[in-house]
Amino acid sequence: MRAAVQSANKDPHSIENVPDPEFPGDGVFLKVLAYGVCHCDWHGRTDEHPLARPGNVSGHEHCGEVLAARPAGLSQVMAREVRHSDASAQLAALVGAIPPGIAVIPGFAAQAGEE
């Protein structure tokens, strides 16, 4: 997959090919359609974030299409469904409310990768 990767600190992020992640035993697997660079990403570039390291994949503010979801993960997911016709959003936080094929904007608590 292609991802925005933190280069050496103070250098711009680079778009690189990285290995596809494994689908967790319980969770939601998203195909990221877009993501925004936020203040946390900026601090990672300027040596001001304690977890920032070269090689980290950036982007916890994103939207994507649900490719797969396992029920044990759905009880912990809060996301907004993106309605294609009018771009309004609907809170979808109930177990089983996020079927594959739906485009969502995950809540801030949804994290990718390892800490």
N, C-alpha and C positions, 0 to 999 in steps of 0.2 A: 504494500500500500504506500501511497505518498503521504508525507507528513511534514509539518513545520518542525524542524529540529533546532534546538539551541546549539549554536556554534560556540567557539571559544568566547568566554565572557567579553562583552563590549562589542562583539561582532554581530551583524544582523543574523536573524534566523535564516536557515536555508531549507529549501524544499528538497527532500530526499526520499528515496525508496527505502522503506524499513520493513522488517518481517511482519506479516499479518499476525495480529494477536490471536491467542487461543480463546475460544468461547468458554466462559466460566461455567462451572457446574450449576450455578444458580445466578441468574442475572439477565441483563438485556444486552444484546449485541447490536450496535448501531453502525450503519454506514454513514460516516460524517459527510454532510453535504456542504457545510460552511462553518467556519469558526472565526471568532474575533480575537485579536491580540488585546489583552487587557493589561491593567496596571501590574498584576503579578508577573506576567510575561516580561514586561519592561524591566522590573526589578531584577529578574533573572539575568537579563543582559548586562546589568550594571553592577553585578556582584553584591546586590543589596538583599537578596533573598536567600535564606539559609539552606534551602533544598535545591537551589539552582545548580545544575551541573551540565557541562557540555555533553551533548548526546541526548538530553531529555527531549521528549516530544511535548510540544506546547499545546495549549488550547483546552481549557476546561469550560469555555463559554462557546457552545457549539449547537448546531441543529443537525439532525440526521434522520435517516429512515431506519425503522426497526427491522432488522433482518431475522432475528430470532429472540424469543424470550422464554425463560423457564419460570414456572410459577413461583418457586421459592424466591426468585429475585424480584418479582413484580410487587410484592408487599412493601418493598423498600424504595420503590421508584416513584418519583413525583416528576411529572413532565407536562408540558403543554402540547396538545395536539394542534398541528398547523392545518387549518382548513384551507384547501387550495382555492376555493371559489371566492372567498372574501377576506382571506388572511387573518380572520379573527382567531382567537385561541380559546381552548376549553381545557380546564384542569382535568387531568386524567391520572388519578392516584389510586384507583381501586384495583384490587387483584384481578388480573385478566382484562384490564381495560386497554391495554396497549398491544394489539395484535400485530403480527408482521405486516409490513407494507405501509404502516402509518408513519408520517413524518412528525418528529417531535423536537421540542427544545427542552433538554433535560434541566432539572433544577441544579442549583450550585452544588448540592451534595453529591451529585454524580461525578465520580472521578475516573480517570483512565490511567492505566499503567501502575507501576509500583511506587511506593514511597521510600 
